[in-house]
Amino acid sequence: YLMPGLAEMHGHMPGGDVEEMVMFLYVANGVTTVRGMLGQEGHRELRRKAAAGEIVAPTLYMAGPSFSGGSVTSPEQAARRVRTQKEQGWDLLKIHPGLTLPEYDALAMTAHEVGIRFGGHVPADVGLEHAISMGQETFDHLDGFIEYLNAFDESIDRSSLDELVTMVKAADAWVVPTLVLWDVGIIGRGNAQAMADFPEMRYWPKRNIPGVVEGVDGWVRRHAAGAQQAQADPEAADLWADNRLQVLKALSDGGVGILMGTDSPQIFSVPGFSLHREMQAMAEAGMSPYEILVSGTRAVGEYFRRSDTFGTVAVGRRADLILLNSNPLDGIGNVADRAGVMVRGRWFSESYIQERLEEIAERFSSD
């Protein structure tokens, strides 16, 4: 069974000596395109090396350093920062919380003027409806939708949800759900020790690498600190999580563009492997295997259609492919039953992938 390579539309690129390892973890799981959502020094060079085939890596699109309440001090400075990032060659702008409404508007208007995309969070002072009206293209995470519907601890009003879907669809906006990361890292559900024992944790450092990545032990501590609210009121936590699934299902059914993304590496989300857990969560929301596959392949190609050609198996497309032993339409878990992965025409057999993964596991076995 042949399918297009998958995309991670909300990934992060650690630096240091784990950089190439992280790139391989993506490829090992059939991820052939990554949109990095928090730029830092060295990321544009990493993008170049990936494109040149100097390292085994997906094709990379990179957001610059984020626009947030900590990095933006005025509308004028926001506009200058947009122009600077455009001149530096970043692919898009990353929105974080904390921007004032004038700062956000200056960012948006300047981005349209110079021709650079922007997406990410919805700042509280801006709100979802205004962000849509200003042309924000992607809404990463579902928190902006939950806030708009006042659905953190209340049941969703169906008529309000239907109006929301109509508004998002009319704007041709895209949604990157990141279901699993939010469920674990923000809502605080799940058993930390059970997640620390996931098989893929073998391929991640156990201890923090200062200034580079947080290790599995750090994830356990962070989950323990963040899980107190979920433990204090598990019914409210379950309702919040269930509302997110309901919103995603309504957006998908309403024809809104869904783009697969996990926000890895973050708490218990190992790059590449996290997409398989995200696909299972999307299935729990009621999306079909075909709809889930589209969100990580064809839909991403449509999002990048102005600058790239990929996302389907067709002549003239970028040769990013996954060869499977089982039909993914029979069950989304079959995407993990690989025979091999092709990245820009370069073939990696599953036996080679497993050899490289074992080398990575060995590196961290004594950590």
N, C-alpha and C positions, 0 to 999 in steps of 0.2 A: 504494500500500500504506500503510494507516494503522495506526499503532501508538501506544501511550501514550508519553509523555515518559519519559526515563531518569532514574535517580537516581544520585548520587554519595554513597555512604554513609560515606565517610571522606575528607572534603575539608577544606581549610584556607582561611582568609579573610585574606589579607594586607591591611594597612591602607594608609595613604598614598595617593598619587595613582594607584596601580594598582588600587585597590579596585573601581571600576566596570568597569574593563577585564577583570578576572578574572571578574566576574559575567557579562559578555557572552561571554567565551570558553566558559563553561559552556553558556549558551543556544545559542550558535552550533553546538554539537555535540549539541543535542537534550537537554541535561541540564536538567530542569525542577524538580528537587528536590535539595537538597544538605544533608547533615548535617555541619555544621562540628564538628570534633573537637578544637579547642583554643581556648577563648574568650579574648578580650582586650578591652580598652577599645574601645568603638565598635561591637562586633559586634551588640549588641542594637538599636542604632539602625540598623545596616545591615539587620538582619532586618525592622525596621519599614518602612524605605524600600522594600525589596523587596516586602513584602506590600501596600503602598499603591500600588504601580506607579509610584513616583517615579523609579525606575531600572529598566533592563532587567536582570532578575535572576531566578534560580530562586526558588521558595519555600524559605526557609531554616529549618533547625532547628539550634540552637546548644548545644553543650556549653560549660560554664563553664571557667575556668582549671583545669588538671589537678591531680589528686591523685597525688603522687609522693613519692619519698624526700626530695626537696628542698623540697617545699611542705607536707608534713605532718610534725608533730613528736611527736604523741601520739594515742592513741585519742580523747581528749576533744576535742582540736583538730580531728581529722577529723570528728567528729560536728557540731561547731559550723560547720565549713566547709560541710558538707552543708546544714544549715539555712539558712545565709546564701545559698548559691547557689539554693536553692529560693525563698527570699523575693525574690531579685533577678530571678527570672523566667527563668533558664536552663532549657533543655529536657531536659538530661541531664547526668550527671557523667562526666568522662573519667578513666579509670584509666591511669596510667603505671607503669613499674617502680619498685621501691624501697620500696613500702609493707611494713611488718611485718604479720604475721598479725593481731595485735590492732587495728592501725590499719585494716586492710581490713575486718575484721568490724564495727568501729564504724561505718565508712562504710556498709557494706551494710545493717546493721540500721536505721540512721537513715534511709537512703534509702527503705527499705520503709515506715518509719513515716510519713514526710512525703509519700510518693508521688512520687518522682522516679526515673527510670531511670538505670542506670549500665552502662558498657561500655568496652572498649578492650583493654589489654594484660592479661597474667596476671603479677603480681609473683612473683618467684622464691620468696619465703617463703610464698606462698599456694598456688600450684599449681593446675593446671587443675581437678582433681576437686573441690577445696574451693570454688573460685570458682563452679563450676556449682551446687554445693549451696547457696551463699549467694544464688543468684538473679541472677548477672551475666547480662545479656540478650544482649549481643553480644560476640563474641571477634574482635577486629580484628587481622588478620595471622594467619598459621598457626603462628607460632613456639611458642605455648603447646601446640599439638597435637604439633609435632615434638619438643619437650622431653619431653612426657608419654610419647612413644613411643621416646625415646632415639634419634632418627633423624637427627641432624645429620650423622653420618658412618658410620652403620650402615644396612643394609637393614631395611625395616619388617617386623616380625612380623605376619602377616596376622590371626592370631587376636586380637592386641592391638588392631589397628586396628578390627576388627569390634566388639570390646567398647567401644572409644571411641565409635564411631558410635552404638551403642545407647544409651550414656550421654548423649550430647549430644542425640539425638533425644528421649529420654524427658523431658529437662529443658525441651524447647521453646526451646532456646537458638539463637541465630543466629550465622552466621559471615560475616565480611567478609574475603575472602582477600588482597587487595592483592598479587597474584602478581608483577607486573612490577617494582614498586618494590623489593620484597624481593630479587628476583633480581639487580637492578642495584645497588641501594644498600647492601644488607647482605651478600649472598653475593659480590657484586663481579664478576659475569660481564658479558660484553659489551664491545664496543669503544667507548671513550669518544668518539673523534672521529667514528665513524660515527653514534653517537646524537646528538652535537652537530649533525650535519648533517640530522637528521630535518626534514621540511618544516615541522612545527609550531613549530620553534625560531625561525622568523621572527616569531612572535607573543609572544616572551618577551625581556626585556632580556638583552643579552649580558654586561653587567657587573653586579655586585652593586649593589643599591640599599640602602645601610646602614640597618638597622633596619626594612626593609620586605620585600624578597625577595632571594633568592640568584639570580644570573644564570647564564647558560649556562656562562660561563667558570668560575664557582665550582663548578658541577656537574662540569665536567671535572676540576678539581683534586681535588675530594672523591672522585670515582670512582677516580682514580689512587692516592689514599692508601688507599682501602678495598679495592682490587682485588689487593693484594699477596698476600693469603692464597689467593685463587682462582687466581692465576698460579703460586703455589708448589705448589699441589696441585689441579690442575684436575679430576681424577677425583673427589676428595672434594666439590668445589664442584658438579659435575654431579650427584652422588648426592643431595646436600642439595636441590638444585633439583627433581630428579625425584621425591624423596620428597614434596615439597610438592604436586606435581601428583597423586600417588597419593592423598594424604590428601584433597584436594579432590574427586577423583572418587568416592572411597568415601563421603564425607559427602553429596555430591549424590545418588548412587545410593541411599543409605540414607534419603533423605527429610528430611535436615536442611535447615533454611532457609538458603539462600545469599543474601547481599545484596551487590550489586556495589559495589566501592569501590577507590580507587587511591592514597589518601594524597597527592593532588596539592594544590598544587604542591610537588614534591620533585624529587630528582635525575632529570633527563630526563623528568619527567612534567608536561606542560603541562596546566592545567585543561581539562576537556572532551575534548581530544584523547586524554588518557591512558586514557579509558574504552574507546576503540576498540582500543588496544593490550592493555588488560586483557581485553577480550572475545576477542581472538585467543589469548591465553594460556589462557583458560578452555576454548577449543576444543581447544587442544593437550592439555589435561588429560583430554579425552574427553567434555566436556559438549556436548550437542546445541545447535544454534542456539536452539531453543525454550527449553531449560533456561536458557541464558544470558540470553535476553530476559526470562524470568520473574524472574531474580535482580535485574534492574534496573528492573522495573516492578511487576508484580502482587505479588511477595513484599514489596517495600518498602511498598506500600499496606497489606498485611496487618500489617506491623510497626507502622505508624502508624494502624491502624484505630480506635484509641480516641480519636484527636484529629483525623483528617482522612479525606477520601475521594478517593482517586486511585489510579492504577496500572493501570487498565483503561479501555477505551473503552466507556463506558456512560452512560446518562442519569443525571444527578445527580452525576457525578464531576467533579472539578476538570478544567477544559478544558486539559490539558497533552497535546499531541499532536505526533507527527512524521509528516510525509507523505514517503514514500520513492518513488523511481523504480524500485526493484528489490525483489524479495521477500526479506526478511531470513531467512526459513526456508530459502532456497536456499544461503545463505552468510552468516555473521555480518558479513562485511565490507560487505555491502549496506546496513547501518545508516548508513554514511557517505554513501550515495548519496541525498541529501536533495532534496526539492522545497521544503521549508520547515519551520518549527517554530512551534507555538502554545504560548504560555505564559500560563496563566490567561485564556484567551480572546483573547489578543492575538497576531496573526499576523505572522510575519517570513518573508518569502520568501527563498529561497536566494540570489537576486541581491542583496538587501539585506544578508544576512549576509556575503557575500563582499566587498561594498563596505566594510563596517565592519571586516572582518578586514584588508583592504588598508590601511586607515587606521592600524590598530594596527601592522602590519608596517612601514609608513613611519615611524612614531614611533621604532622601534628600529633602523632601517636604518643610521643613522649613529652608533649607540651604540659 
